[in-house]
Amino acid sequence: MSRAGPTESAVECPQGDGIRVYLPLLDGSDEVGVMALTLDTMGDDDRRLLRRLAGLVADIPTA
């Protein structure tokens, strides 16, 4: 598995069924997790929206 955390940026891995993307979930500068998903294709708009989605997911409180 590719690690997205240390670089604080998304990691894209081509797969047979699309592109697997690993995005760090950051709370400030602390990594609280990694979100992974697979898309059929990837463009600049997708990258921008996925960064925003990862930010929203990281803000969800966990108990």
Backbone as CSV, one residue per row, in Angstrom:
resi,resn,N_x,N_y,N_z,CA_x,CA_y,CA_z,C_x,C_y,C_z
1,MET,0.841,-1.183,0.000,0.000,0.000,0.000,0.881,1.240,0.000
2,SER,0.491,2.236,-0.746,1.205,3.510,-0.757,0.831,4.330,0.458
3,ARG,1.768,5.104,0.930,1.504,5.953,2.090,1.284,7.376,1.635
4,ALA,0.187,7.976,2.070,-0.107,9.351,1.723,0.352,10.292,2.824
5,GLY,0.464,9.812,4.032,0.705,10.652,5.194,1.957,11.494,5.185
6,PRO,3.139,10.887,5.067,4.356,11.673,5.239,4.507,12.823,4.248
7,THR,3.934,12.683,3.061,4.070,13.742,2.059,2.982,14.797,2.199
8,GLU,1.948,14.498,2.968,0.794,15.381,3.119,0.154,15.712,1.781
9,SER,0.268,14.793,0.816,-0.396,14.967,-0.470,-0.952,13.623,-0.913
10,ALA,-1.841,13.667,-1.888,-2.471,12.451,-2.373,-1.462,11.589,-3.119
11,VAL,-1.674,10.284,-3.040,-0.864,9.320,-3.782,-1.816,8.598,-4.729
12,GLU,-1.486,8.579,-6.014,-2.315,7.935,-7.027,-1.625,6.671,-7.514
13,CYS,-2.372,5.552,-7.513,-1.837,4.265,-7.946,-2.765,3.680,-9.012
14,PRO,-2.306,3.579,-10.255,-3.144,2.958,-11.297,-3.477,1.509,-10.930
15,GLN,-4.731,1.137,-11.136,-5.214,-0.211,-10.862,-5.921,-0.715,-12.121
16,GLY,-6.259,-1.986,-12.145,-6.984,-2.542,-13.273,-8.360,-1.928,-13.455
17,ASP,-9.000,-1.510,-12.361,-10.354,-0.960,-12.428,-10.396,0.558,-12.325
18,GLY,-9.263,1.232,-12.378,-9.244,2.693,-12.300,-7.985,3.189,-11.632
19,ILE,-8.121,4.278,-10.919,-7.000,4.883,-10.201,-7.332,4.880,-8.718
20,ARG,-6.518,4.221,-7.915,-6.688,4.194,-6.460,-5.984,5.424,-5.911
21,VAL,-6.697,6.191,-5.085,-6.161,7.431,-4.533,-6.145,7.319,-3.010
22,TYR,-4.998,7.627,-2.415,-4.846,7.665,-0.964,-4.652,9.124,-0.575
23,LEU,-5.516,9.623,0.308,-5.459,11.014,0.739,-5.263,11.085,2.243
24,PRO,-4.322,11.904,2.694,-4.143,12.050,4.138,-5.302,12.838,4.735
25,LEU,-5.732,12.428,5.910,-6.735,13.165,6.671,-5.980,13.941,7.735
26,LEU,-5.963,15.258,7.592,-5.143,16.096,8.455,-5.990,16.946,9.381
27,ASP,-5.546,17.020,10.638,-6.109,17.935,11.627,-4.987,18.908,11.941
28,GLY,-4.990,20.026,11.251,-3.844,20.928,11.323,-2.684,20.266,10.616
29,SER,-1.602,20.020,11.333,-0.468,19.307,10.735,-0.408,17.853,11.194
30,ASP,-1.381,17.409,12.014,-1.418,16.030,12.500,-2.226,15.152,11.559
31,GLU,-1.654,14.009,11.184,-2.383,13.058,10.364,-3.277,12.224,11.271
32,VAL,-4.584,12.235,10.992,-5.530,11.471,11.797,-6.010,10.224,11.061
33,GLY,-5.572,10.041,9.823,-5.954,8.861,9.063,-5.634,9.036,7.594
34,VAL,-6.047,8.042,6.829,-5.887,8.071,5.376,-7.191,7.603,4.757
35,MET,-7.666,8.339,3.768,-8.865,7.967,3.029,-8.420,7.386,1.697
36,ALA,-8.982,6.238,1.317,-8.644,5.600,0.046,-9.916,5.385,-0.751
37,LEU,-9.838,5.647,-2.048,-10.958,5.396,-2.936,-10.438,5.166,-4.341
38,THR,-11.291,4.582,-5.183,-10.913,4.297,-6.565,-11.851,5.034,-7.496
39,LEU,-11.268,5.735,-8.463,-12.021,6.450,-9.490,-11.702,5.850,-10.852
40,ASP,-12.656,5.955,-11.788,-12.413,5.475,-13.147,-11.321,6.296,-13.824
41,THR,-11.407,7.607,-13.685,-10.431,8.531,-14.266,-10.118,9.601,-13.237
42,MET,-9.040,10.353,-13.474,-8.647,11.390,-12.524,-8.225,12.625,-13.299
43,GLY,-8.807,13.758,-12.933,-8.451,15.032,-13.540,-8.148,16.051,-12.464
44,ASP,-7.758,17.245,-12.880,-7.427,18.301,-11.921,-8.614,18.671,-11.040
45,ASP,-9.821,18.715,-11.627,-11.004,19.026,-10.820,-11.243,17.943,-9.772
46,ASP,-11.030,16.694,-10.148,-11.183,15.587,-9.186,-10.195,15.737,-8.033
47,ARG,-8.959,16.062,-8.351,-7.937,16.225,-7.306,-8.320,17.338,-6.335
48,ARG,-8.794,18.441,-6.873,-9.197,19.571,-6.026,-10.363,19.185,-5.125
49,LEU,-11.365,18.536,-5.696,-12.533,18.141,-4.903,-12.183,17.081,-3.861
50,LEU,-11.295,16.157,-4.206,-10.896,15.135,-3.242,-10.128,15.730,-2.071
51,ARG,-9.295,16.739,-2.324,-8.600,17.420,-1.208,-9.621,18.075,-0.280
52,ARG,-10.646,18.694,-0.855,-11.685,19.321,-0.028,-12.458,18.260,0.755
53,LEU,-12.791,17.138,0.095,-13.510,16.059,0.770,-12.684,15.494,1.916
54,ALA,-11.393,15.284,1.703,-10.530,14.767,2.766,-10.504,15.734,3.947
55,GLY,-10.495,17.030,3.680,-10.538,18.018,4.756,-11.819,17.936,5.562
56,LEU,-12.939,17.749,4.874,-14.232,17.620,5.566,-14.285,16.337,6.393
57,VAL,-13.815,15.229,5.823,-13.825,13.957,6.548,-12.950,14.039,7.791
58,ALA,-11.801,14.703,7.678,-10.900,14.834,8.824,-11.537,15.638,9.952
59,ASP,-12.481,16.515,9.618,-13.136,17.341,10.635,-14.267,16.627,11.364
60,ILE,-14.657,15.442,10.883,-15.737,14.697,11.548,-15.204,14.183,12.893
61,PRO,-15.877,14.519,13.977,-15.398,14.062,15.292,-15.509,12.543,15.428
62,THR,-14.520,11.963,16.064,-14.559,10.529,16.350,-14.483,10.344,17.868
63,ALA,-15.121,9.289,18.322,-15.119,9.044,19.768,-14.510,7.704,20.079
